[in-house]
Amino acid sequence: QIAPGWAQDGVPLVIAPYDQDRVNIALDGQGGAFFVWDDQRDGFNIYDVFAQRLTSAGQIAPGWPSNGKRLCSFPSQKGASLVLADGHGGVLVTWTDTRFSSTLGSTFACRYNAAGDVEAGWPQDGLDLADLRVNTGLISDGQGGAFVGMRVHIFSGIYLGFDAGYFTTRFNGDGTLAPGFAVNGTVVCNAANGRGGLRMAPDGLGGAYFCWSDLRVSQF
């Protein structure tokens, strides 16, 4: 049964030109949710990251624009966005950003409050987590921050379309990088041949589990 206030065929999050896709969801702690997606409203194949917040009754939360809110205004392509509740009514968001390279994106993060505004202490256009790494996973660290999974893609050869390596880093809820992680991410796996399908989960002890499919033994 559809919950009271919700339309029979769904509630639109956004009605804008071109595609809006790869939506992810995080609860707002008040019965509603945040929705974050990759958006092409600025032109075909020109991506940016937008968010919307809905109440438990399926209404746009007060103060939010009808077609969502742009999360980062830096003039670059952005995509592969992910969202995680911050435990304080807001969200942590990560994305891939081409501001340093038009072909190999870097991974950025930012924290937003319940109104979709950047939290105090965070860079307005996001925190640079790692350069030449593609955002691929986001899980809570249990302390108000998050672990981020990142990948490096293979662009040629028999492993075209697979990932060459996986990396991780961690950031704190105050907008700082956690100590102990390598610049541009600590290696999770950088073995020979290709791999794919990185998945992550908290270990309950302040760390994280990682798993993936791998071609180092069984190939084509």
SULBELPE-V37810 format. One record per backbone hydrogen bond with DSSP energy under -0.5 kcal/mol. CO is the residue of the C=O (numbers start at 1). NH is the residue of the N-H. If there is no record, write none. Layout:
{{CO:NH} {CO:NH}}
This chain:
{{3:6} {7:10} {19:40} {21:38} {24:36} {26:34} {32:28} {33:54} {34:26} {35:52} {36:24} {37:50} {38:21} {39:48} {40:43} {43:46} {45:47} {46:42} {47:78} {48:39} {49:71} {49:72} {50:37} {51:69} {52:35} {53:61} {54:33} {55:58} {59:55} {61:64} {65:68} {69:51} {74:76} {77:98} {79:96} {82:94} {84:92} {90:86} {91:112} {92:84} {93:110} {94:82} {95:108} {96:79} {97:106} {103:105} {105:133} {106:97} {107:129} {107:130} {108:95} {109:127} {110:93} {111:119} {112:91} {113:116} {117:113} {119:122} {123:126} {126:128} {127:109} {127:129} {129:184} {130:107} {130:133} {134:151} {137:149} {139:147} {145:141} {146:171} {147:139} {148:169} {149:136} {149:137} {150:167} {151:134} {152:164} {152:165} {153:155} {154:161} {157:160} {159:162} {162:154} {163:195} {165:152} {166:188} {166:189} {167:150} {168:186} {169:148} {170:178} {171:146} {172:175} {176:172} {178:181} {182:185} {186:168} {189:166} {194:215} {195:163} {196:213} {199:211} {201:209} {207:203} {209:201} {211:199} {213:196} {217:219}}
